[in-house]
Amino acid sequence: MILKKLITALVGATAFLAISSGANAETLRILTWGGYAPDNVIQLFEKEYPDIKVEVTLSNNEEIIAKLRATGGAGFDLAQPSHDRIYGAQQEYAIYKPLDLSKINTSEMQENLLEGVKANTTIDGKVYAVPHQWGTSGLVVDISKAPNVKGWGDLCDPEYKGRTSMRLKRTILLGMAFSLGKDPFALYADKAAYQKMLDEVTEKLIACKSNVKTYWNGGDDLSTLLLSGEVVASEAWDSTAFKLYGQNKNLVYVPPATGALAWIDTFTIPRKGKADDAAYKWINFVMRPDIVKLMSDSTGAISAVKGGVELLPEDKKEAVKVAFDDKALANLKFFANVPSGLEDMEGKALERIKAATSN
């Protein structure tokens, strides 16, 4: 009887401790892109840090800024905007806090990417971001059906009427501007000139609507369109194209002749985040080589760690080497910091395109 009572008491105590442990677990709220916090990585992290529970909200650059702007930087503990979307947003809305670089294993990061992000996100001597993964935006082409697609403007070639696609976001505005002989980044400082360029690009993309089968929203949408053969060429993230190459060797990433647009997705800490230590642990965890392999398999993008390309899965590594020669790499156009007010102008251009009737 005494033994039975003792066992009952021990079981009760164990249950209480388990409940207390769960109740006291710290929550790390991550605002990030699809694929950047895959379940297998979260499980490994929570196993290594059982006192931290990871909660993920999927987003994109525009939504990251909007969500953090609405709360003054509250509601999340780690966010992953692209490198060009931090400086202006921070100056205008003060939604991030400076990073403590002593808590991040920056020595593991590719030096040029680290220094590039630091240069882009340093305000009053304080650094607000470090790199996570990088890649480019360009074209994915079924070379068996559209072998002559080499640039952004080719998406509007009448030969491919009803068989191309694009994402109706700022990337296609910039890409099409380059195809028209403009340098949009050089016009950032002159809003009148930038608006004139936007007007030209808007008219071009309105005239191009009959070529567009549909506007894609995410990598899964685009993959379905290309694998089914409904679309033969599209604007795309290289990571999506690299995944597709593993399924169909005719689906190849093509850096546009004017240069692929290069981005670096980062780690930032929102101004009113409540789990800074957990955020730093996550940053260091996902930049470890063993975790990078899992992450790159999920995203298809290249990690910002040293030797990031070699840590890609074999099929994606092959796809990168097929897509990029030295000339294409030298021709990359890295996104420049977006000045405040510019995205509102671009948003209006995108709404005009969306509302316009197909020619």
C-alpha atoms as a printed R data frame, in Angstrom:
    type eleno elety resid chain resno      x      y       z
1   ATOM     1    CA   MET     A     1  0.000  0.000   0.000
2   ATOM     2    CA   ILE     A     2  2.814  2.356   0.922
3   ATOM     3    CA   LEU     A     3  4.655  1.390  -2.268
4   ATOM     4    CA   LYS     A     4  1.517  2.043  -4.325
5   ATOM     5    CA   LYS     A     5  1.125  5.488  -2.770
6   ATOM     6    CA   LEU     A     6  4.794  6.242  -3.387
7   ATOM     7    CA   ILE     A     7  4.505  5.268  -7.069
8   ATOM     8    CA   THR     A     8  1.338  7.363  -7.417
9   ATOM     9    CA   ALA     A     9  3.080 10.337  -5.851
10  ATOM    10    CA   LEU     A    10  6.129  9.938  -8.100
11  ATOM    11    CA   VAL     A    11  3.979  9.676 -11.239
12  ATOM    12    CA   GLY     A    12  2.066 12.759 -10.176
13  ATOM    13    CA   ALA     A    13  5.268 14.669  -9.495
14  ATOM    14    CA   THR     A    14  6.710 13.658 -12.868
15  ATOM    15    CA   ALA     A    15  3.571 14.795 -14.651
16  ATOM    16    CA   PHE     A    16  3.640 18.073 -12.762
17  ATOM    17    CA   LEU     A    17  7.270 18.656 -13.711
18  ATOM    18    CA   ALA     A    18  6.513 17.861 -17.344
19  ATOM    19    CA   ILE     A    19  3.611 20.292 -17.375
20  ATOM    20    CA   SER     A    20  5.674 22.937 -15.595
21  ATOM    21    CA   SER     A    21  8.558 22.448 -18.003
22  ATOM    22    CA   GLY     A    22  6.207 22.845 -20.987
23  ATOM    23    CA   ALA     A    23  4.557 25.858 -19.420
24  ATOM    24    CA   ASN     A    24  7.929 27.497 -18.772
25  ATOM    25    CA   ALA     A    25  9.356 26.779 -22.230
26  ATOM    26    CA   GLU     A    26 10.358 29.933 -24.076
27  ATOM    27    CA   THR     A    27  8.690 30.531 -27.430
28  ATOM    28    CA   LEU     A    28 10.801 31.662 -30.379
29  ATOM    29    CA   ARG     A    29  8.456 33.336 -32.862
30  ATOM    30    CA   ILE     A    30 10.008 33.375 -36.338
31  ATOM    31    CA   LEU     A    31  8.676 35.472 -39.216
32  ATOM    32    CA   THR     A    32 10.195 33.963 -42.334
33  ATOM    33    CA   TRP     A    33  9.904 32.628 -45.865
34  ATOM    34    CA   GLY     A    34  8.520 29.225 -46.826
35  ATOM    35    CA   GLY     A    35 11.188 26.547 -46.454
36  ATOM    36    CA   TYR     A    36 13.375 28.557 -44.056
37  ATOM    37    CA   ALA     A    37 12.149 26.726 -40.941
38  ATOM    38    CA   PRO     A    38 11.399 23.166 -42.122
39  ATOM    39    CA   ASP     A    39  9.901 20.709 -39.649
40  ATOM    40    CA   ASN     A    40 12.986 18.482 -39.527
41  ATOM    41    CA   VAL     A    41 15.212 21.438 -38.592
42  ATOM    42    CA   ILE     A    42 12.742 22.651 -35.958
43  ATOM    43    CA   GLN     A    43 12.610 19.165 -34.418
44  ATOM    44    CA   LEU     A    44 16.410 18.975 -34.193
45  ATOM    45    CA   PHE     A    45 16.602 22.461 -32.683
46  ATOM    46    CA   GLU     A    46 13.926 21.725 -30.068
47  ATOM    47    CA   LYS     A    47 15.683 18.466 -29.212
48  ATOM    48    CA   GLU     A    48 18.944 20.345 -28.631
49  ATOM    49    CA   TYR     A    49 17.174 23.188 -26.796
50  ATOM    50    CA   PRO     A    50 14.183 21.546 -25.061
51  ATOM    51    CA   ASP     A    51 13.437 24.772 -23.191
52  ATOM    52    CA   ILE     A    52 12.632 26.567 -26.483
53  ATOM    53    CA   LYS     A    53  9.496 26.094 -28.575
54  ATOM    54    CA   VAL     A    54  9.647 27.332 -32.177
55  ATOM    55    CA   GLU     A    55  6.595 28.997 -33.698
56  ATOM    56    CA   VAL     A    56  6.728 29.910 -37.403
57  ATOM    57    CA   THR     A    57  4.762 32.460 -39.424
58  ATOM    58    CA   LEU     A    58  5.384 32.352 -43.166
59  ATOM    59    CA   SER     A    59  5.675 35.695 -44.901
60  ATOM    60    CA   ASN     A    60  7.484 37.735 -47.558
61  ATOM    61    CA   ASN     A    61  9.309 41.051 -47.654
62  ATOM    62    CA   GLU     A    62  6.231 43.245 -47.957
63  ATOM    63    CA   GLU     A    63  4.359 41.410 -45.214
64  ATOM    64    CA   ILE     A    64  7.340 41.312 -42.854
65  ATOM    65    CA   ILE     A    65  7.564 45.092 -42.991
66  ATOM    66    CA   ALA     A    66  3.785 45.529 -42.738
67  ATOM    67    CA   LYS     A    67  3.415 43.200 -39.740
68  ATOM    68    CA   LEU     A    68  6.296 44.733 -37.806
69  ATOM    69    CA   ARG     A    69  5.271 48.266 -38.743
70  ATOM    70    CA   ALA     A    70  1.744 47.625 -37.419
71  ATOM    71    CA   THR     A    71  3.080 46.524 -34.025
72  ATOM    72    CA   GLY     A    72  6.146 48.735 -33.737
73  ATOM    73    CA   GLY     A    73  8.354 45.648 -33.912
74  ATOM    74    CA   ALA     A    74  6.338 43.421 -31.572
75  ATOM    75    CA   GLY     A    75  4.864 39.950 -32.024
76  ATOM    76    CA   PHE     A    76  8.005 38.206 -33.347
77  ATOM    77    CA   ASP     A    77 11.495 37.424 -32.083
78  ATOM    78    CA   LEU     A    78 13.310 36.807 -35.361
79  ATOM    79    CA   ALA     A    79 12.516 38.049 -38.877
80  ATOM    80    CA   GLN     A    80 14.155 37.337 -42.240
81  ATOM    81    CA   PRO     A    81 13.774 40.220 -44.699
82  ATOM    82    CA   SER     A    82 16.032 40.535 -47.724
83  ATOM    83    CA   HIS     A    83 19.125 42.696 -47.358
84  ATOM    84    CA   ASP     A    84 17.719 45.623 -49.366
85  ATOM    85    CA   ARG     A    85 14.498 45.934 -47.341
86  ATOM    86    CA   ILE     A    86 15.966 46.781 -43.939
87  ATOM    87    CA   TYR     A    87 17.692 50.174 -44.063
88  ATOM    88    CA   GLY     A    88 14.722 52.209 -45.303
89  ATOM    89    CA   ALA     A    89 12.186 50.349 -43.157
90  ATOM    90    CA   GLN     A    90 14.313 50.799 -40.046
91  ATOM    91    CA   GLN     A    91 14.842 54.517 -40.661
92  ATOM    92    CA   GLU     A    92 11.151 55.086 -41.295
93  ATOM    93    CA   TYR     A    93  9.520 52.731 -38.784
94  ATOM    94    CA   ALA     A    94 12.221 51.712 -36.241
95  ATOM    95    CA   ILE     A    95 11.073 48.066 -36.241
96  ATOM    96    CA   TYR     A    96 14.385 46.311 -35.504
97  ATOM    97    CA   LYS     A    97 16.990 46.329 -32.750
98  ATOM    98    CA   PRO     A    98 20.773 46.302 -33.344
99  ATOM    99    CA   LEU     A    99 22.424 42.888 -33.348
100 ATOM   100    CA   ASP     A   100 25.003 41.803 -30.797
101 ATOM   101    CA   LEU     A   101 27.528 40.315 -33.238
102 ATOM   102    CA   SER     A   102 29.509 38.786 -30.364
103 ATOM   103    CA   LYS     A   103 26.632 36.285 -29.977
104 ATOM   104    CA   ILE     A   104 26.725 35.195 -33.640
105 ATOM   105    CA   ASN     A   105 29.287 32.849 -35.218
106 ATOM   106    CA   THR     A   106 30.066 35.277 -38.019
107 ATOM   107    CA   SER     A   107 33.420 33.605 -38.676
108 ATOM   108    CA   GLU     A   108 31.466 30.769 -40.347
109 ATOM   109    CA   MET     A   109 29.853 33.152 -42.845
110 ATOM   110    CA   GLN     A   110 31.052 33.943 -46.370
111 ATOM   111    CA   GLU     A   111 33.010 37.118 -45.809
112 ATOM   112    CA   ASN     A   112 31.835 39.101 -48.849
113 ATOM   113    CA   LEU     A   113 28.168 38.327 -48.077
114 ATOM   114    CA   LEU     A   114 28.594 39.218 -44.417
115 ATOM   115    CA   GLU     A   115 30.352 42.486 -45.198
116 ATOM   116    CA   GLY     A   116 27.813 43.331 -47.908
117 ATOM   117    CA   VAL     A   117 24.872 42.861 -45.548
118 ATOM   118    CA   LYS     A   118 26.596 44.763 -42.758
119 ATOM   119    CA   ALA     A   119 27.279 47.664 -45.137
120 ATOM   120    CA   ASN     A   120 23.644 47.686 -46.269
121 ATOM   121    CA   THR     A   121 22.186 47.514 -42.770
122 ATOM   122    CA   THR     A   122 24.463 49.664 -40.635
123 ATOM   123    CA   ILE     A   123 22.769 52.730 -39.163
124 ATOM   124    CA   ASP     A   124 24.611 55.073 -36.792
125 ATOM   125    CA   GLY     A   125 27.369 52.503 -36.436
126 ATOM   126    CA   LYS     A   126 25.012 49.690 -35.426
127 ATOM   127    CA   VAL     A   127 24.468 46.556 -37.512
128 ATOM   128    CA   TYR     A   128 20.896 45.336 -37.936
129 ATOM   129    CA   ALA     A   129 21.301 42.148 -39.987
130 ATOM   130    CA   VAL     A   130 23.560 39.262 -40.952
131 ATOM   131    CA   PRO     A   131 23.151 36.973 -43.995
132 ATOM   132    CA   HIS     A   132 21.367 33.631 -44.022
133 ATOM   133    CA   GLN     A   133 20.848 32.445 -47.601
134 ATOM   134    CA   TRP     A   134 21.338 34.033 -50.966
135 ATOM   135    CA   GLY     A   135 20.190 33.520 -54.484
136 ATOM   136    CA   THR     A   136 18.940 35.279 -57.565
137 ATOM   137    CA   SER     A   137 15.812 36.060 -59.487
138 ATOM   138    CA   GLY     A   138 15.874 35.404 -63.205
139 ATOM   139    CA   LEU     A   139 14.169 33.004 -65.583
140 ATOM   140    CA   VAL     A   140 13.260 29.346 -65.552
141 ATOM   141    CA   VAL     A   141 12.878 27.991 -69.064
142 ATOM   142    CA   ASP     A   142 11.815 24.713 -70.624
143 ATOM   143    CA   ILE     A   143 14.679 24.653 -73.102
144 ATOM   144    CA   SER     A   144 12.948 21.967 -75.188
145 ATOM   145    CA   LYS     A   145 10.034 24.325 -75.877
146 ATOM   146    CA   ALA     A   146 11.451 27.842 -75.529
147 ATOM   147    CA   PRO     A   147 15.184 27.634 -76.331
148 ATOM   148    CA   ASN     A   148 15.442 31.285 -77.348
149 ATOM   149    CA   VAL     A   149 14.329 32.812 -74.026
150 ATOM   150    CA   LYS     A   150 17.410 34.638 -72.774
151 ATOM   151    CA   GLY     A   151 16.111 37.846 -71.165
152 ATOM   152    CA   TRP     A   152 13.219 39.374 -69.215
153 ATOM   153    CA   GLY     A   153 11.677 40.869 -72.348
154 ATOM   154    CA   ASP     A   154 11.442 37.436 -73.984
155 ATOM   155    CA   LEU     A   155  8.569 36.622 -71.620
156 ATOM   156    CA   CYS     A   156  6.567 38.991 -73.798
157 ATOM   157    CA   ASP     A   157  7.562 37.405 -77.131
158 ATOM   158    CA   PRO     A   158  4.318 36.680 -79.108
159 ATOM   159    CA   GLU     A   159  5.726 33.238 -79.911
160 ATOM   160    CA   TYR     A   160  4.932 32.251 -76.320
161 ATOM   161    CA   LYS     A   161  1.509 33.863 -76.045
162 ATOM   162    CA   GLY     A   162 -0.432 32.419 -73.118
163 ATOM   163    CA   ARG     A   163  2.511 30.253 -72.048
164 ATOM   164    CA   THR     A   164  4.649 32.471 -69.813
165 ATOM   165    CA   SER     A   165  4.326 33.488 -66.185
166 ATOM   166    CA   MET     A   166  5.705 35.938 -63.665
167 ATOM   167    CA   ARG     A   167  5.122 37.059 -60.093
168 ATOM   168    CA   LEU     A   168  3.369 40.410 -59.865
169 ATOM   169    CA   LYS     A   169  5.854 41.909 -57.404
170 ATOM   170    CA   ARG     A   170  8.612 44.492 -57.634
171 ATOM   171    CA   THR     A   171 11.179 42.028 -59.043
172 ATOM   172    CA   ILE     A   172  9.456 41.891 -62.425
173 ATOM   173    CA   LEU     A   173  9.344 45.703 -62.530
174 ATOM   174    CA   LEU     A   174 13.097 45.861 -61.988
175 ATOM   175    CA   GLY     A   175 13.885 43.036 -64.377
176 ATOM   176    CA   MET     A   176 11.775 44.495 -67.159
177 ATOM   177    CA   ALA     A   177 13.372 47.905 -66.563
178 ATOM   178    CA   PHE     A   178 16.788 46.368 -67.204
179 ATOM   179    CA   SER     A   179 15.430 44.757 -70.379
180 ATOM   180    CA   LEU     A   180 14.377 48.226 -71.564
181 ATOM   181    CA   GLY     A   181 17.916 49.511 -71.108
182 ATOM   182    CA   LYS     A   182 17.273 51.220 -67.762
183 ATOM   183    CA   ASP     A   183 19.208 50.872 -64.508
184 ATOM   184    CA   PRO     A   184 16.498 51.164 -61.841
185 ATOM   185    CA   PHE     A   185 18.977 51.151 -58.966
186 ATOM   186    CA   ALA     A   186 20.766 54.170 -60.423
187 ATOM   187    CA   LEU     A   187 17.410 56.007 -60.425
188 ATOM   188    CA   TYR     A   188 16.553 55.351 -56.773
189 ATOM   189    CA   ALA     A   189 17.738 58.807 -55.719
190 ATOM   190    CA   ASP     A   190 15.572 60.611 -58.312
191 ATOM   191    CA   LYS     A   191 11.907 59.829 -57.698
192 ATOM   192    CA   ALA     A   192 10.690 61.728 -60.758
193 ATOM   193    CA   ALA     A   193 13.023 59.744 -63.018
194 ATOM   194    CA   TYR     A   194 12.066 56.553 -61.241
195 ATOM   195    CA   GLN     A   195  8.379 57.267 -61.795
196 ATOM   196    CA   LYS     A   196  9.009 57.873 -65.489
197 ATOM   197    CA   MET     A   197 10.783 54.530 -65.702
198 ATOM   198    CA   LEU     A   198  7.909 52.837 -63.813
199 ATOM   199    CA   ASP     A   199  5.409 54.256 -66.294
200 ATOM   200    CA   GLU     A   200  7.343 52.766 -69.211
201 ATOM   201    CA   VAL     A   201  7.676 49.406 -67.492
202 ATOM   202    CA   THR     A   202  3.987 49.422 -66.544
203 ATOM   203    CA   GLU     A   203  2.932 49.959 -70.151
204 ATOM   204    CA   LYS     A   204  5.263 47.166 -71.257
205 ATOM   205    CA   LEU     A   205  3.827 44.729 -68.723
206 ATOM   206    CA   ILE     A   206  0.241 45.680 -69.519
207 ATOM   207    CA   ALA     A   207  0.931 44.996 -73.190
208 ATOM   208    CA   CYS     A   208  2.479 41.683 -72.117
209 ATOM   209    CA   LYS     A   209 -0.597 40.423 -70.229
210 ATOM   210    CA   SER     A   210 -1.856 38.303 -73.123
211 ATOM   211    CA   ASN     A   211  1.397 36.337 -72.917
212 ATOM   212    CA   VAL     A   212  0.875 35.531 -69.248
213 ATOM   213    CA   LYS     A   213 -0.907 32.267 -68.483
214 ATOM   214    CA   THR     A   214 -1.222 33.314 -64.856
215 ATOM   215    CA   TYR     A   215  0.710 35.234 -62.206
216 ATOM   216    CA   TRP     A   216  2.275 32.869 -59.694
217 ATOM   217    CA   ASN     A   217  2.399 33.524 -55.951
218 ATOM   218    CA   GLY     A   218  4.749 30.854 -54.642
219 ATOM   219    CA   GLY     A   219  7.269 28.279 -55.762
220 ATOM   220    CA   ASP     A   220  4.720 25.455 -55.596
221 ATOM   221    CA   ASP     A   221  2.383 27.327 -57.949
222 ATOM   222    CA   LEU     A   222  5.165 27.887 -60.444
223 ATOM   223    CA   SER     A   223  6.425 24.311 -60.220
224 ATOM   224    CA   THR     A   224  2.982 22.948 -61.078
225 ATOM   225    CA   LEU     A   225  2.697 25.240 -64.102
226 ATOM   226    CA   LEU     A   226  6.082 24.235 -65.507
227 ATOM   227    CA   LEU     A   227  5.908 20.523 -64.784
228 ATOM   228    CA   SER     A   228  2.483 20.335 -66.431
229 ATOM   229    CA   GLY     A   229  3.773 22.125 -69.540
230 ATOM   230    CA   GLU     A   230  1.196 24.919 -69.240
231 ATOM   231    CA   VAL     A   231  4.039 27.412 -68.927
232 ATOM   232    CA   VAL     A   232  7.306 27.212 -70.871
233 ATOM   233    CA   ALA     A   233  9.131 30.220 -69.411
234 ATOM   234    CA   SER     A   234  8.739 32.352 -66.325
235 ATOM   235    CA   GLU     A   235 10.331 34.784 -63.970
236 ATOM   236    CA   ALA     A   236 11.601 32.657 -61.084
237 ATOM   237    CA   TRP     A   237 13.759 32.378 -58.022
238 ATOM   238    CA   ASP     A   238 16.791 30.295 -58.885
239 ATOM   239    CA   SER     A   239 16.047 28.027 -55.912
240 ATOM   240    CA   THR     A   240 12.716 27.007 -57.462
241 ATOM   241    CA   ALA     A   241 14.414 26.386 -60.801
242 ATOM   242    CA   PHE     A   242 17.115 24.265 -59.165
243 ATOM   243    CA   LYS     A   243 14.448 22.076 -57.564
244 ATOM   244    CA   LEU     A   244 12.668 21.707 -60.903
245 ATOM   245    CA   TYR     A   245 15.892 20.716 -62.653
246 ATOM   246    CA   GLY     A   246 16.065 17.708 -60.361
247 ATOM   247    CA   GLN     A   247 12.670 16.595 -61.712
248 ATOM   248    CA   ASN     A   248 13.073 17.574 -65.362
249 ATOM   249    CA   LYS     A   249 16.448 18.337 -66.918
250 ATOM   250    CA   ASN     A   250 14.738 20.500 -69.575
251 ATOM   251    CA   LEU     A   251 13.713 23.000 -66.878
252 ATOM   252    CA   VAL     A   252 16.800 25.163 -66.600
253 ATOM   253    CA   TYR     A   253 17.539 28.385 -64.728
254 ATOM   254    CA   VAL     A   254 18.584 31.121 -67.157
255 ATOM   255    CA   PRO     A   255 20.284 34.240 -65.773
256 ATOM   256    CA   PRO     A   256 18.878 37.096 -67.912
257 ATOM   257    CA   ALA     A   257 21.286 38.644 -70.401
258 ATOM   258    CA   THR     A   258 21.133 41.928 -68.458
259 ATOM   259    CA   GLY     A   259 22.081 40.115 -65.245
260 ATOM   260    CA   ALA     A   260 20.186 38.084 -62.663
261 ATOM   261    CA   LEU     A   261 18.898 40.088 -59.702
262 ATOM   262    CA   ALA     A   262 20.722 38.938 -56.581
263 ATOM   263    CA   TRP     A   263 19.281 38.928 -53.084
264 ATOM   264    CA   ILE     A   264 20.503 37.953 -49.646
265 ATOM   265    CA   ASP     A   265 17.928 36.934 -47.057
266 ATOM   266    CA   THR     A   266 18.989 37.886 -43.569
267 ATOM   267    CA   PHE     A   267 18.449 37.452 -39.859
268 ATOM   268    CA   THR     A   268 17.073 40.473 -37.984
269 ATOM   269    CA   ILE     A   269 15.673 40.852 -34.472
270 ATOM   270    CA   PRO     A   270 12.430 42.869 -34.168
271 ATOM   271    CA   ARG     A   271 12.590 45.841 -31.809
272 ATOM   272    CA   LYS     A   272 10.108 44.439 -29.286
273 ATOM   273    CA   GLY     A   273 11.129 40.789 -29.554
274 ATOM   274    CA   LYS     A   274 11.139 38.934 -26.242
275 ATOM   275    CA   ALA     A   275 13.461 36.003 -26.950
276 ATOM   276    CA   ASP     A   276 16.777 37.432 -28.108
277 ATOM   277    CA   ASP     A   277 18.920 34.634 -26.665
278 ATOM   278    CA   ALA     A   278 16.742 32.013 -28.352
279 ATOM   279    CA   ALA     A   279 17.009 33.956 -31.622
280 ATOM   280    CA   TYR     A   280 20.809 33.952 -31.451
281 ATOM   281    CA   LYS     A   281 20.786 30.222 -30.728
282 ATOM   282    CA   TRP     A   282 18.613 29.628 -33.803
283 ATOM   283    CA   ILE     A   283 20.892 31.733 -36.019
284 ATOM   284    CA   ASN     A   284 23.995 29.816 -34.973
285 ATOM   285    CA   PHE     A   285 22.186 26.474 -35.158
286 ATOM   286    CA   VAL     A   286 20.931 26.828 -38.732
287 ATOM   287    CA   MET     A   287 24.338 28.023 -39.959
288 ATOM   288    CA   ARG     A   288 26.026 24.783 -38.856
289 ATOM   289    CA   PRO     A   289 27.128 22.672 -41.875
290 ATOM   290    CA   ASP     A   290 24.978 19.668 -40.876
291 ATOM   291    CA   ILE     A   291 21.883 21.884 -40.614
292 ATOM   292    CA   VAL     A   292 22.785 23.916 -43.723
293 ATOM   293    CA   LYS     A   293 22.474 20.710 -45.769
294 ATOM   294    CA   LEU     A   294 18.929 20.179 -44.491
295 ATOM   295    CA   MET     A   295 18.028 23.836 -44.975
296 ATOM   296    CA   SER     A   296 19.380 23.988 -48.530
297 ATOM   297    CA   ASP     A   297 17.479 20.828 -49.376
298 ATOM   298    CA   SER     A   298 14.320 22.589 -48.183
299 ATOM   299    CA   THR     A   299 14.884 25.972 -49.826
300 ATOM   300    CA   GLY     A   300 17.113 25.233 -52.819
301 ATOM   301    CA   ALA     A   301 18.953 28.477 -51.993
302 ATOM   302    CA   ILE     A   302 22.648 28.773 -51.196
303 ATOM   303    CA   SER     A   303 23.685 29.259 -47.588
304 ATOM   304    CA   ALA     A   304 25.777 32.290 -46.682
305 ATOM   305    CA   VAL     A   305 28.306 30.055 -44.909
306 ATOM   306    CA   LYS     A   306 31.725 29.399 -46.375
307 ATOM   307    CA   GLY     A   307 31.452 26.675 -49.010
308 ATOM   308    CA   GLY     A   308 27.687 27.085 -49.245
309 ATOM   309    CA   VAL     A   309 27.455 25.738 -52.813
310 ATOM   310    CA   GLU     A   310 29.233 22.519 -51.821
311 ATOM   311    CA   LEU     A   311 26.665 21.980 -49.053
312 ATOM   312    CA   LEU     A   312 23.800 21.903 -51.548
313 ATOM   313    CA   PRO     A   313 22.179 18.547 -52.366
314 ATOM   314    CA   GLU     A   314 23.836 16.969 -55.419
315 ATOM   315    CA   ASP     A   315 20.982 17.682 -57.854
316 ATOM   316    CA   LYS     A   316 20.853 21.359 -56.868
317 ATOM   317    CA   LYS     A   317 24.632 21.645 -56.957
318 ATOM   318    CA   GLU     A   318 24.542 20.360 -60.533
319 ATOM   319    CA   ALA     A   319 21.753 22.811 -61.409
320 ATOM   320    CA   VAL     A   320 23.799 25.753 -60.084
321 ATOM   321    CA   LYS     A   321 26.771 24.751 -62.207
322 ATOM   322    CA   VAL     A   322 24.571 24.388 -65.305
323 ATOM   323    CA   ALA     A   323 23.009 27.826 -64.733
324 ATOM   324    CA   PHE     A   324 25.994 29.974 -63.804
325 ATOM   325    CA   ASP     A   325 29.245 30.432 -65.617
326 ATOM   326    CA   ASP     A   326 31.829 33.018 -64.549
327 ATOM   327    CA   LYS     A   327 30.300 35.647 -66.855
328 ATOM   328    CA   ALA     A   328 26.834 35.238 -65.342
329 ATOM   329    CA   LEU     A   329 28.224 35.457 -61.806
330 ATOM   330    CA   ALA     A   330 30.172 38.606 -62.668
331 ATOM   331    CA   ASN     A   331 26.990 40.117 -64.150
332 ATOM   332    CA   LEU     A   332 24.841 39.763 -60.994
333 ATOM   333    CA   LYS     A   333 22.813 42.840 -60.081
334 ATOM   334    CA   PHE     A   334 22.516 42.955 -56.284
335 ATOM   335    CA   PHE     A   335 19.359 44.623 -55.032
336 ATOM   336    CA   ALA     A   336 20.123 48.076 -53.651
337 ATOM   337    CA   ASN     A   337 18.602 49.493 -50.459
338 ATOM   338    CA   VAL     A   338 15.061 50.641 -51.146
339 ATOM   339    CA   PRO     A   339 14.541 54.314 -50.226
340 ATOM   340    CA   SER     A   340 11.386 55.152 -48.286
341 ATOM   341    CA   GLY     A   341  8.397 55.903 -50.481
342 ATOM   342    CA   LEU     A   342  9.628 53.899 -53.471
343 ATOM   343    CA   GLU     A   343  7.596 50.806 -52.686
344 ATOM   344    CA   ASP     A   344  4.414 52.862 -52.610
345 ATOM   345    CA   MET     A   345  5.193 54.016 -56.158
346 ATOM   346    CA   GLU     A   346  5.884 50.445 -57.237
347 ATOM   347    CA   GLY     A   347  2.710 49.247 -55.543
348 ATOM   348    CA   LYS     A   348  0.622 51.637 -57.612
349 ATOM   349    CA   ALA     A   349  2.339 50.431 -60.785
350 ATOM   350    CA   LEU     A   350  1.597 46.816 -59.888
351 ATOM   351    CA   GLU     A   351 -2.047 47.657 -59.182
352 ATOM   352    CA   ARG     A   352 -2.318 49.311 -62.613
353 ATOM   353    CA   ILE     A   353 -0.948 46.182 -64.258
354 ATOM   354    CA   LYS     A   354 -3.244 43.921 -62.256
355 ATOM   355    CA   ALA     A   355 -6.334 45.992 -63.078
356 ATOM   356    CA   ALA     A   356 -5.552 46.436 -66.778
357 ATOM   357    CA   THR     A   357 -7.415 44.427 -69.381
358 ATOM   358    CA   SER     A   358 -5.383 41.924 -71.373
359 ATOM   359    CA   ASN     A   359 -4.541 43.071 -74.904
